Amino acid sequence: MIQSWLGLVGLDPDSWSALVSIKEWWSSLCLPAGRRRRALSSLLLLVVWELWNKSNARVFHGISSMPSAVFAKIKHEASLWGLDGAKHLRTLMPRE
């Protein structure tokens, strides 16, 4: 969902099969210096944060969410982060 929303080729899970660790995966996505690295780092942290929150809600409160709702929350939070100063993340986001 994130890949199609932002059109980021590196986020295609089919390209991850050769990677052996999360560190290697993270490095392969965020290795290039500059804005793109910062933008992808922010995006990945946001996605992991939202997944963590939804996992905690399910485990501790019995609240489950549909993937589409989690994706909508990620999109909303990404736009808020962009408005709040995450200028590099804002460069990845489509103009809506």
Residue pairs with C-beta under 8 A, 6 or more apart in sequence:
1 67
1 71
2 8
2 11
2 43
2 47
2 71
2 74
3 9
3 11
3 12
5 71
5 75
5 94
6 43
6 92
6 93
6 94
7 94
8 40
8 92
9 15
10 28
10 29
10 40
11 29
16 25
19 25
19 28
26 44
29 40
29 44
30 37
30 40
30 41
30 44
31 37
35 88
35 91
36 88
38 88
38 89
39 88
39 89
39 91
39 92
40 92
42 81
42 86
42 88
42 89
43 78
43 89
43 92
46 74
46 77
46 78
46 81
46 89
47 74
50 70
50 73
50 74
50 77
51 70
54 65
54 70
54 73
57 63
57 64
57 65
58 64
58 65
65 73
78 89
78 93
79 93
81 89
82 89
82 90
82 93
83 90
